[in-house]
Amino acid sequence: MITLFDYQPGGARSSSPVRWDWIPSFGVHISFGMDGIALVMVAMIAFLVPVVSARPGRSGCRRPFGGRVLALILTLEALMVGVFASTDAFLFYVMFELMLIRCTSSSVATAA
């Protein structure tokens, strides 16, 4: 939320950049930041995921979500935010693949 109110459209390309060295021998680093599009997507994720997961009864589910399913949904939300906030191509690839793996396992968990 701080980034949402701190964002300046005419300012720097990336708002609130954060960077750590991850694998220095290969020149890979963890780099997060948000531009205008990423800010909109992260705000949409932060709004829609709690709305969708708060009322599972209306979606046709016979029973409410358990703790394990909610943990999977929150992990998926964090990975989606990581996908849109990553500014490094290698980190984007890792986050996207982890999101796909988590999405597959959460759909298997809800089907069981």
A tleap script that builds the chain and sets N, CA, C and O, in Angstrom:
source leaprc.protein.ff14SB
mol = sequence {
  NMET ILE THR LEU PHE ASP TYR GLN PRO GLY
  GLY ALA ARG SER SER SER PRO VAL ARG TRP
  ASP TRP ILE PRO SER PHE GLY VAL HIE ILE
  SER PHE GLY MET ASP GLY ILE ALA LEU VAL
  MET VAL ALA MET ILE ALA PHE LEU VAL PRO
  VAL VAL SER ALA ARG PRO GLY ARG SER GLY
  CYS ARG ARG PRO PHE GLY GLY ARG VAL LEU
  ALA LEU ILE LEU THR LEU GLU ALA LEU MET
  VAL GLY VAL PHE ALA SER THR ASP ALA PHE
  LEU PHE TYR VAL MET PHE GLU LEU MET LEU
  ILE ARG CYS THR SER SER SER VAL ALA THR
  ALA CALA
}
set mol.1.N position { 0.815 -1.190 0.000 }
set mol.1.CA position { 0.000 0.000 0.000 }
set mol.1.C position { 0.858 1.253 0.000 }
set mol.1.O position { 0.478 2.267 -0.585 }
set mol.2.N position { 1.995 1.191 0.642 }
set mol.2.CA position { 2.881 2.354 0.673 }
set mol.2.C position { 3.352 2.681 -0.736 }
set mol.2.O position { 3.418 3.850 -1.117 }
set mol.3.N position { 3.679 1.652 -1.509 }
set mol.3.CA position { 4.124 1.869 -2.876 }
set mol.3.C position { 3.010 2.453 -3.727 }
set mol.3.O position { 3.272 3.254 -4.624 }
set mol.4.N position { 1.784 2.067 -3.462 }
set mol.4.CA position { 0.642 2.590 -4.214 }
set mol.4.C position { 0.519 4.093 -4.052 }
set mol.4.O position { 0.288 4.801 -5.032 }
set mol.5.N position { 0.669 4.591 -2.841 }
set mol.5.CA position { 0.548 6.029 -2.602 }
set mol.5.C position { 1.844 6.779 -2.872 }
set mol.5.O position { 1.824 7.994 -3.070 }
set mol.6.N position { 2.961 6.077 -2.884 }
set mol.6.CA position { 4.258 6.700 -3.116 }
set mol.6.C position { 4.612 6.772 -4.601 }
set mol.6.O position { 5.560 7.465 -4.972 }
set mol.7.N position { 3.871 6.075 -5.452 }
set mol.7.CA position { 4.203 5.994 -6.875 }
set mol.7.C position { 3.992 7.337 -7.571 }
set mol.7.O position { 2.969 7.995 -7.385 }
set mol.8.N position { 4.984 7.732 -8.380 }
set mol.8.CA position { 4.905 8.964 -9.155 }
set mol.8.C position { 5.013 8.609 -10.630 }
set mol.8.O position { 6.051 8.102 -11.056 }
set mol.9.N position { 3.961 8.862 -11.435 }
set mol.9.CA position { 3.971 8.464 -12.842 }
set mol.9.C position { 5.111 9.078 -13.650 }
set mol.9.O position { 5.620 8.431 -14.565 }
set mol.10.N position { 5.517 10.278 -13.348 }
set mol.10.CA position { 6.589 10.920 -14.100 }
set mol.10.C position { 7.957 10.687 -13.498 }
set mol.10.O position { 8.944 11.240 -13.983 }
set mol.11.N position { 8.039 9.887 -12.457 }
set mol.11.CA position { 9.290 9.684 -11.735 }
set mol.11.C position { 10.168 8.615 -12.352 }
set mol.11.O position { 10.178 8.427 -13.569 }
set mol.12.N position { 10.896 7.924 -11.513 }
set mol.12.CA position { 11.809 6.871 -11.954 }
set mol.12.C position { 11.033 5.723 -12.583 }
set mol.12.O position { 9.829 5.585 -12.371 }
set mol.13.N position { 11.735 4.900 -13.358 }
set mol.13.CA position { 11.095 3.785 -14.058 }
set mol.13.C position { 10.520 2.773 -13.086 }
set mol.13.O position { 9.430 2.246 -13.311 }
set mol.14.N position { 11.239 2.498 -12.009 }
set mol.14.CA position { 10.807 1.502 -11.038 }
set mol.14.C position { 10.686 2.154 -9.669 }
set mol.14.O position { 11.613 2.813 -9.199 }
set mol.15.N position { 9.548 1.967 -9.043 }
set mol.15.CA position { 9.317 2.522 -7.723 }
set mol.15.C position { 9.708 1.508 -6.657 }
set mol.15.O position { 9.437 0.317 -6.811 }
set mol.16.N position { 10.321 1.947 -5.608 }
set mol.16.CA position { 10.748 1.124 -4.475 }
set mol.16.C position { 11.621 -0.057 -4.900 }
set mol.16.O position { 11.277 -1.202 -4.610 }
set mol.17.N position { 12.737 0.194 -5.578 }
set mol.17.CA position { 13.588 -0.941 -5.983 }
set mol.17.C position { 14.340 -1.538 -4.801 }
set mol.17.O position { 14.826 -0.820 -3.927 }
set mol.18.N position { 14.425 -2.867 -4.789 }
set mol.18.CA position { 15.157 -3.620 -3.773 }
set mol.18.C position { 16.018 -4.628 -4.510 }
set mol.18.O position { 15.550 -5.276 -5.446 }
set mol.19.N position { 17.286 -4.769 -4.094 }
set mol.19.CA position { 18.182 -5.673 -4.812 }
set mol.19.C position { 19.151 -6.357 -3.841 }
set mol.19.O position { 19.760 -5.709 -2.989 }
set mol.20.N position { 19.279 -7.688 -3.989 }
set mol.20.CA position { 20.240 -8.484 -3.234 }
set mol.20.C position { 20.972 -9.394 -4.198 }
set mol.20.O position { 20.401 -9.852 -5.188 }
set mol.21.N position { 22.228 -9.654 -3.909 }
set mol.21.CA position { 22.982 -10.634 -4.707 }
set mol.21.C position { 22.503 -12.027 -4.338 }
set mol.21.O position { 22.377 -12.358 -3.159 }
set mol.22.N position { 22.236 -12.848 -5.362 }
set mol.22.CA position { 21.736 -14.198 -5.140 }
set mol.22.C position { 22.808 -15.215 -5.500 }
set mol.22.O position { 23.261 -15.969 -4.640 }
set mol.23.N position { 23.214 -15.243 -6.753 }
set mol.23.CA position { 24.297 -16.109 -7.215 }
set mol.23.C position { 25.330 -15.199 -7.879 }
set mol.23.O position { 25.297 -15.013 -9.095 }
set mol.24.N position { 26.247 -14.630 -7.091 }
set mol.24.CA position { 27.168 -13.635 -7.638 }
set mol.24.C position { 28.101 -14.177 -8.719 }
set mol.24.O position { 28.512 -13.428 -9.605 }
set mol.25.N position { 28.441 -15.460 -8.664 }
set mol.25.CA position { 29.355 -15.994 -9.675 }
set mol.25.C position { 28.728 -15.995 -11.068 }
set mol.25.O position { 29.449 -15.944 -12.065 }
set mol.26.N position { 27.401 -16.052 -11.152 }
set mol.26.CA position { 26.708 -16.000 -12.440 }
set mol.26.C position { 26.110 -14.626 -12.721 }
set mol.26.O position { 25.512 -14.415 -13.777 }
set mol.27.N position { 26.263 -13.702 -11.799 }
set mol.27.CA position { 25.694 -12.367 -11.971 }
set mol.27.C position { 24.189 -12.324 -11.770 }
set mol.27.O position { 23.521 -11.428 -12.287 }
set mol.28.N position { 23.644 -13.283 -11.021 }
set mol.28.CA position { 22.209 -13.338 -10.770 }
set mol.28.C position { 21.924 -12.663 -9.438 }
set mol.28.O position { 22.609 -12.908 -8.445 }
set mol.29.N position { 20.923 -11.825 -9.429 }
set mol.29.CA position { 20.534 -11.135 -8.205 }
set mol.29.C position { 19.019 -11.138 -8.073 }
set mol.29.O position { 18.294 -11.302 -9.054 }
set mol.30.N position { 18.560 -10.955 -6.853 }
set mol.30.CA position { 17.134 -10.819 -6.579 }
set mol.30.C position { 16.824 -9.334 -6.653 }
set mol.30.O position { 17.398 -8.533 -5.915 }
set mol.31.N position { 15.921 -8.973 -7.538 }
set mol.31.CA position { 15.620 -7.571 -7.752 }
set mol.31.C position { 14.107 -7.389 -7.884 }
set mol.31.O position { 13.487 -7.906 -8.813 }
set mol.32.N position { 13.531 -6.652 -6.948 }
set mol.32.CA position { 12.100 -6.353 -6.973 }
set mol.32.C position { 11.898 -4.852 -7.132 }
set mol.32.O position { 12.676 -4.051 -6.615 }
set mol.33.N position { 10.868 -4.490 -7.838 }
set mol.33.CA position { 10.476 -3.092 -8.020 }
set mol.33.C position { 9.132 -3.069 -8.725 }
set mol.33.O position { 8.675 -4.096 -9.228 }
set mol.34.N position { 8.507 -1.925 -8.765 }
set mol.34.CA position { 7.197 -1.857 -9.413 }
set mol.34.C position { 7.118 -0.647 -10.328 }
set mol.34.O position { 7.434 0.479 -9.943 }
set mol.35.N position { 6.685 -0.920 -11.560 }
set mol.35.CA position { 6.332 0.164 -12.457 }
set mol.35.C position { 4.811 0.299 -12.433 }
set mol.35.O position { 4.153 -0.306 -11.586 }
set mol.36.N position { 4.253 1.073 -13.339 }
set mol.36.CA position { 2.817 1.335 -13.321 }
set mol.36.C position { 1.958 0.100 -13.529 }
set mol.36.O position { 0.972 -0.094 -12.817 }
set mol.37.N position { 2.320 -0.741 -14.499 }
set mol.37.CA position { 1.539 -1.947 -14.792 }
set mol.37.C position { 1.635 -2.938 -13.618 }
set mol.37.O position { 0.624 -3.499 -13.194 }
set mol.38.N position { 2.839 -3.148 -13.102 }
set mol.38.CA position { 3.015 -4.081 -11.983 }
set mol.38.C position { 2.252 -3.597 -10.758 }
set mol.38.O position { 1.706 -4.405 -10.006 }
set mol.39.N position { 2.212 -2.301 -10.555 }
set mol.39.CA position { 1.491 -1.750 -9.409 }
set mol.39.C position { -0.003 -2.044 -9.505 }
set mol.39.O position { -0.636 -2.395 -8.509 }
set mol.40.N position { -0.564 -1.902 -10.703 }
set mol.40.CA position { -1.981 -2.202 -10.906 }
set mol.40.C position { -2.244 -3.693 -10.692 }
set mol.40.O position { -3.223 -4.061 -10.044 }
set mol.41.N position { -1.379 -4.549 -11.230 }
set mol.41.CA position { -1.577 -5.994 -11.100 }
set mol.41.C position { -1.446 -6.446 -9.644 }
set mol.41.O position { -2.232 -7.277 -9.189 }
set mol.42.N position { -0.485 -5.926 -8.919 }
set mol.42.CA position { -0.308 -6.299 -7.515 }
set mol.42.C position { -1.484 -5.801 -6.682 }
set mol.42.O position { -1.943 -6.508 -5.784 }
set mol.43.N position { -1.978 -4.602 -6.963 }
set mol.43.CA position { -3.151 -4.103 -6.241 }
set mol.43.C position { -4.372 -4.965 -6.539 }
set mol.43.O position { -5.179 -5.221 -5.645 }
set mol.44.N position { -4.517 -5.416 -7.791 }
set mol.44.CA position { -5.645 -6.271 -8.142 }
set mol.44.C position { -5.539 -7.631 -7.440 }
set mol.44.O position { -6.542 -8.162 -6.963 }
set mol.45.N position { -4.336 -8.188 -7.379 }
set mol.45.CA position { -4.129 -9.457 -6.683 }
set mol.45.C position { -4.434 -9.294 -5.190 }
set mol.45.O position { -5.112 -10.129 -4.590 }
set mol.46.N position { -3.928 -8.221 -4.609 }
set mol.46.CA position { -4.131 -7.989 -3.177 }
set mol.46.C position { -5.601 -7.781 -2.844 }
set mol.46.O position { -6.016 -8.072 -1.722 }
set mol.47.N position { -6.398 -7.287 -3.780 }
set mol.47.CA position { -7.822 -7.093 -3.532 }
set mol.47.C position { -8.632 -8.354 -3.826 }
set mol.47.O position { -9.506 -8.720 -3.039 }
set mol.48.N position { -8.354 -9.024 -4.947 }
set mol.48.CA position { -9.211 -10.120 -5.395 }
set mol.48.C position { -8.994 -11.441 -4.662 }
set mol.48.O position { -9.955 -12.179 -4.446 }
set mol.49.N position { -7.774 -11.756 -4.278 }
set mol.49.CA position { -7.526 -13.051 -3.629 }
set mol.49.C position { -8.275 -13.170 -2.301 }
set mol.49.O position { -8.902 -14.204 -2.070 }
set mol.50.N position { -8.244 -12.179 -1.426 }
set mol.50.CA position { -9.044 -12.325 -0.198 }
set mol.50.C position { -10.549 -12.351 -0.468 }
set mol.50.O position { -11.287 -13.047 0.229 }
set mol.51.N position { -11.007 -11.609 -1.459 }
set mol.51.CA position { -12.434 -11.610 -1.787 }
set mol.51.C position { -12.869 -12.983 -2.274 }
set mol.51.O position { -13.907 -13.495 -1.854 }
set mol.52.N position { -12.083 -13.576 -3.155 }
set mol.52.CA position { -12.435 -14.884 -3.712 }
set mol.52.C position { -12.321 -15.985 -2.666 }
set mol.52.O position { -13.163 -16.882 -2.627 }
set mol.53.N position { -11.300 -15.936 -1.822 }
set mol.53.CA position { -11.110 -17.010 -0.845 }
set mol.53.C position { -11.973 -16.841 0.404 }
set mol.53.O position { -12.064 -17.764 1.213 }
set mol.54.N position { -12.605 -15.683 0.577 }
set mol.54.CA position { -13.425 -15.470 1.775 }
set mol.54.C position { -14.774 -16.161 1.689 }
set mol.54.O position { -15.340 -16.535 2.717 }
set mol.55.N position { -15.298 -16.336 0.493 }
set mol.55.CA position { -16.624 -16.921 0.333 }
set mol.55.C position { -16.600 -18.138 -0.576 }
set mol.55.O position { -17.086 -18.056 -1.705 }
set mol.56.N position { -16.053 -19.265 -0.128 }
set mol.56.CA position { -16.025 -20.446 -0.994 }
set mol.56.C position { -17.393 -21.087 -1.184 }
set mol.56.O position { -17.579 -21.836 -2.143 }
set mol.57.N position { -18.361 -20.820 -0.304 }
set mol.57.CA position { -19.673 -21.431 -0.406 }
set mol.57.C position { -20.443 -21.001 -1.639 }
set mol.57.O position { -21.241 -21.777 -2.166 }
set mol.58.N position { -20.229 -19.809 -2.101 }
set mol.58.CA position { -20.939 -19.304 -3.268 }
set mol.58.C position { -20.371 -19.819 -4.579 }
set mol.58.O position { -21.006 -19.684 -5.625 }
set mol.59.N position { -19.194 -20.401 -4.535 }
set mol.59.CA position { -18.574 -20.878 -5.770 }
set mol.59.C position { -18.959 -22.323 -6.090 }
set mol.59.O position { -18.437 -22.893 -7.048 }
set mol.60.N position { -19.844 -22.917 -5.326 }
set mol.60.CA position { -20.283 -24.278 -5.586 }
set mol.60.C position { -19.579 -25.315 -4.734 }
set mol.60.O position { -19.842 -26.508 -4.881 }
set mol.61.N position { -18.681 -24.887 -3.840 }
set mol.61.CA position { -18.001 -25.830 -2.956 }
set mol.61.C position { -18.983 -26.331 -1.905 }
set mol.61.O position { -19.809 -25.573 -1.397 }
set mol.62.N position { -18.882 -27.606 -1.591 }
set mol.62.CA position { -19.771 -28.177 -0.580 }
set mol.62.C position { -19.286 -27.911 0.829 }
set mol.62.O position { -20.082 -27.901 1.768 }
set mol.63.N position { -18.009 -27.697 0.988 }
set mol.63.CA position { -17.473 -27.450 2.328 }
set mol.63.C position { -16.502 -26.268 2.256 }
set mol.63.O position { -15.907 -26.019 1.208 }
set mol.64.N position { -16.344 -25.552 3.348 }
set mol.64.CA position { -15.417 -24.409 3.334 }
set mol.64.C position { -13.970 -24.877 3.228 }
set mol.64.O position { -13.644 -26.029 3.513 }
set mol.65.N position { -13.125 -23.958 2.815 }
set mol.65.CA position { -11.702 -24.275 2.671 }
set mol.65.C position { -11.099 -24.623 4.020 }
set mol.65.O position { -11.450 -24.036 5.044 }
set mol.66.N position { -10.187 -25.585 4.007 }
set mol.66.CA position { -9.444 -25.927 5.208 }
set mol.66.C position { -8.184 -25.092 5.299 }
set mol.66.O position { -7.901 -24.279 4.418 }
set mol.67.N position { -7.437 -25.292 6.357 }
set mol.67.CA position { -6.214 -24.534 6.560 }
set mol.67.C position { -5.163 -24.808 5.509 }
set mol.67.O position { -4.417 -23.908 5.124 }
set mol.68.N position { -5.094 -26.054 5.035 }
set mol.68.CA position { -4.092 -26.411 4.023 }
set mol.68.C position { -4.367 -25.708 2.694 }
set mol.68.O position { -3.441 -25.243 2.030 }
set mol.69.N position { -5.620 -25.634 2.316 }
set mol.69.CA position { -5.975 -24.975 1.057 }
set mol.69.C position { -5.735 -23.478 1.156 }
set mol.69.O position { -5.258 -22.867 0.200 }
set mol.70.N position { -6.059 -22.877 2.295 }
set mol.70.CA position { -5.796 -21.446 2.458 }
set mol.70.C position { -4.308 -21.145 2.448 }
set mol.70.O position { -3.894 -20.104 1.937 }
set mol.71.N position { -3.494 -22.040 3.006 }
set mol.71.CA position { -2.043 -21.863 2.945 }
set mol.71.C position { -1.552 -21.927 1.501 }
set mol.71.O position { -0.666 -21.165 1.114 }
set mol.72.N position { -2.114 -22.818 0.713 }
set mol.72.CA position { -1.745 -22.895 -0.698 }
set mol.72.C position { -2.172 -21.639 -1.455 }
set mol.72.O position { -1.439 -21.153 -2.316 }
set mol.73.N position { -3.345 -21.118 -1.140 }
set mol.73.CA position { -3.821 -19.897 -1.803 }
set mol.73.C position { -2.939 -18.703 -1.447 }
set mol.73.O position { -2.616 -17.896 -2.318 }
set mol.74.N position { -2.545 -18.581 -0.181 }
set mol.74.CA position { -1.667 -17.475 0.221 }
set mol.74.C position { -0.281 -17.598 -0.386 }
set mol.74.O position { 0.332 -16.594 -0.748 }
set mol.75.N position { 0.220 -18.831 -0.499 }
set mol.75.CA position { 1.504 -19.038 -1.160 }
set mol.75.C position { 1.412 -18.659 -2.629 }
set mol.75.O position { 2.324 -18.036 -3.172 }
set mol.76.N position { 0.314 -19.035 -3.269 }
set mol.76.CA position { 0.104 -18.674 -4.664 }
set mol.76.C position { -0.001 -17.160 -4.825 }
set mol.76.O position { 0.510 -16.608 -5.799 }
set mol.77.N position { -0.647 -16.494 -3.895 }
set mol.77.CA position { -0.747 -15.030 -3.949 }
set mol.77.C position { 0.631 -14.384 -3.830 }
set mol.77.O position { 0.948 -13.455 -4.574 }
set mol.78.N position { 1.447 -14.868 -2.903 }
set mol.78.CA position { 2.795 -14.318 -2.732 }
set mol.78.C position { 3.642 -14.533 -3.984 }
set mol.78.O position { 4.409 -13.651 -4.372 }
set mol.79.N position { 3.509 -15.695 -4.615 }
set mol.79.CA position { 4.267 -15.954 -5.833 }
set mol.79.C position { 3.768 -15.105 -6.998 }
set mol.79.O position { 4.569 -14.682 -7.831 }
set mol.80.N position { 2.466 -14.847 -7.074 }
set mol.80.CA position { 1.953 -13.964 -8.126 }
set mol.80.C position { 2.469 -12.540 -7.945 }
set mol.80.O position { 2.823 -11.879 -8.922 }
set mol.81.N position { 2.514 -12.070 -6.717 }
set mol.81.CA position { 3.084 -10.748 -6.451 }
set mol.81.C position { 4.564 -10.741 -6.831 }
set mol.81.O position { 5.054 -9.762 -7.395 }
set mol.82.N position { 5.276 -11.821 -6.527 }
set mol.82.CA position { 6.684 -11.926 -6.908 }
set mol.82.C position { 6.892 -11.914 -8.404 }
set mol.82.O position { 7.878 -11.357 -8.886 }
set mol.83.N position { 5.976 -12.521 -9.155 }
set mol.83.CA position { 6.074 -12.507 -10.621 }
set mol.83.C position { 5.961 -11.093 -11.146 }
set mol.83.O position { 6.754 -10.684 -11.994 }
set mol.84.N position { 4.990 -10.338 -10.657 }
set mol.84.CA position { 4.779 -8.997 -11.184 }
set mol.84.C position { 5.762 -7.971 -10.634 }
set mol.84.O position { 5.989 -6.940 -11.267 }
set mol.85.N position { 6.347 -8.230 -9.476 }
set mol.85.CA position { 7.280 -7.271 -8.883 }
set mol.85.C position { 8.733 -7.545 -9.249 }
set mol.85.O position { 9.591 -6.701 -8.991 }
set mol.86.N position { 9.038 -8.700 -9.844 }
set mol.86.CA position { 10.434 -9.006 -10.172 }
set mol.86.C position { 10.886 -8.169 -11.366 }
set mol.86.O position { 10.159 -8.004 -12.346 }
set mol.87.N position { 12.102 -7.648 -11.256 }
set mol.87.CA position { 12.664 -6.844 -12.346 }
set mol.87.C position { 13.829 -7.547 -13.022 }
set mol.87.O position { 14.394 -7.021 -13.982 }
set mol.88.N position { 14.192 -8.710 -12.544 }
set mol.88.CA position { 15.256 -9.504 -13.126 }
set mol.88.C position { 14.631 -10.665 -13.900 }
set mol.88.O position { 13.700 -11.298 -13.402 }
set mol.89.N position { 15.118 -10.957 -15.097 }
set mol.89.CA position { 14.524 -12.007 -15.936 }
set mol.89.C position { 14.664 -13.388 -15.303 }
set mol.89.O position { 13.737 -14.194 -15.380 }
set mol.90.N position { 15.805 -13.673 -14.678 }
set mol.90.CA position { 16.006 -14.970 -14.048 }
set mol.90.C position { 15.064 -15.154 -12.865 }
set mol.90.O position { 14.486 -16.227 -12.689 }
set mol.91.N position { 14.907 -14.103 -12.049 }
set mol.91.CA position { 13.982 -14.165 -10.914 }
set mol.91.C position { 12.542 -14.298 -11.392 }
set mol.91.O position { 11.754 -15.018 -10.779 }
set mol.92.N position { 12.185 -13.613 -12.479 }
set mol.92.CA position { 10.852 -13.742 -13.053 }
set mol.92.C position { 10.597 -15.192 -13.461 }
set mol.92.O position { 9.527 -15.736 -13.190 }
set mol.93.N position { 11.573 -15.810 -14.108 }
set mol.93.CA position { 11.431 -17.206 -14.544 }
set mol.93.C position { 11.240 -18.134 -13.348 }
set mol.93.O position { 10.363 -18.998 -13.369 }
set mol.94.N position { 12.043 -17.964 -12.316 }
set mol.94.CA position { 11.941 -18.812 -11.122 }
set mol.94.C position { 10.590 -18.618 -10.443 }
set mol.94.O position { 9.938 -19.597 -10.079 }
set mol.95.N position { 10.162 -17.376 -10.269 }
set mol.95.CA position { 8.865 -17.110 -9.627 }
set mol.95.C position { 7.710 -17.664 -10.459 }
set mol.95.O position { 6.761 -18.225 -9.913 }
set mol.96.N position { 7.793 -17.505 -11.785 }
set mol.96.CA position { 6.717 -17.987 -12.643 }
set mol.96.C position { 6.617 -19.505 -12.585 }
set mol.96.O position { 5.516 -20.050 -12.510 }
set mol.97.N position { 7.756 -20.193 -12.620 }
set mol.97.CA position { 7.734 -21.656 -12.543 }
set mol.97.C position { 7.246 -22.135 -11.184 }
set mol.97.O position { 6.480 -23.095 -11.112 }
set mol.98.N position { 7.672 -21.488 -10.106 }
set mol.98.CA position { 7.168 -21.850 -8.780 }
set mol.98.C position { 5.669 -21.606 -8.679 }
set mol.98.O position { 4.958 -22.376 -8.033 }
set mol.99.N position { 5.179 -20.530 -9.318 }
set mol.99.CA position { 3.753 -20.255 -9.313 }
set mol.99.C position { 2.985 -21.350 -10.048 }
set mol.99.O position { 1.919 -21.768 -9.596 }
set mol.100.N position { 3.518 -21.817 -11.177 }
set mol.100.CA position { 2.850 -22.882 -11.917 }
set mol.100.C position { 2.832 -24.189 -11.126 }
set mol.100.O position { 1.829 -24.904 -11.125 }
set mol.101.N position { 3.932 -24.500 -10.458 }
set mol.101.CA position { 3.981 -25.710 -9.640 }
set mol.101.C position { 2.985 -25.613 -8.497 }
set mol.101.O position { 2.261 -26.569 -8.217 }
set mol.102.N position { 2.945 -24.452 -7.829 }
set mol.102.CA position { 2.031 -24.248 -6.710 }
set mol.102.C position { 0.591 -24.272 -7.195 }
set mol.102.O position { -0.278 -24.806 -6.505 }
set mol.103.N position { 0.319 -23.715 -8.349 }
set mol.103.CA position { -1.040 -23.715 -8.898 }
set mol.103.C position { -1.506 -25.144 -9.185 }
set mol.103.O position { -2.658 -25.490 -8.925 }
set mol.104.N position { -0.622 -25.955 -9.711 }
set mol.104.CA position { -0.961 -27.361 -9.987 }
set mol.104.C position { -1.218 -28.110 -8.687 }
set mol.104.O position { -2.177 -28.876 -8.595 }
set mol.105.N position { -0.378 -27.902 -7.688 }
set mol.105.CA position { -0.572 -28.638 -6.432 }
set mol.105.C position { -1.801 -28.151 -5.688 }
set mol.105.O position { -2.450 -28.943 -5.004 }
set mol.106.N position { -2.147 -26.861 -5.800 }
set mol.106.CA position { -3.354 -26.390 -5.113 }
set mol.106.C position { -4.606 -26.882 -5.803 }
set mol.106.O position { -5.617 -27.113 -5.138 }
set mol.107.N position { -4.574 -27.053 -7.130 }
set mol.107.CA position { -5.760 -27.590 -7.800 }
set mol.107.C position { -5.926 -29.074 -7.486 }
set mol.107.O position { -7.054 -29.562 -7.414 }
set mol.108.N position { -4.830 -29.797 -7.297 }
set mol.108.CA position { -4.905 -31.199 -6.911 }
set mol.108.C position { -5.423 -31.299 -5.471 }
set mol.108.O position { -6.210 -32.192 -5.159 }
set mol.109.N position { -4.987 -30.388 -4.594 }
set mol.109.CA position { -5.400 -30.431 -3.188 }
set mol.109.C position { -6.891 -30.118 -3.037 }
set mol.109.O position { -7.560 -30.701 -2.185 }
set mol.110.N position { -7.409 -29.214 -3.848 }
set mol.110.CA position { -8.829 -28.872 -3.730 }
set mol.110.C position { -9.713 -29.946 -4.363 }
set mol.110.O position { -10.879 -30.083 -3.993 }
set mol.111.N position { -9.173 -30.702 -5.307 }
set mol.111.CA position { -9.959 -31.769 -5.935 }
set mol.111.C position { -10.072 -32.984 -5.020 }
set mol.111.O position { -11.024 -33.758 -5.130 }
set mol.112.N position { -9.116 -33.155 -4.124 }
set mol.112.CA position { -9.111 -34.333 -3.246 }
set mol.112.C position { -10.124 -34.224 -2.132 }
set mol.112.O position { -10.240 -35.135 -1.312 }
savepdb mol mol.pdb
quit
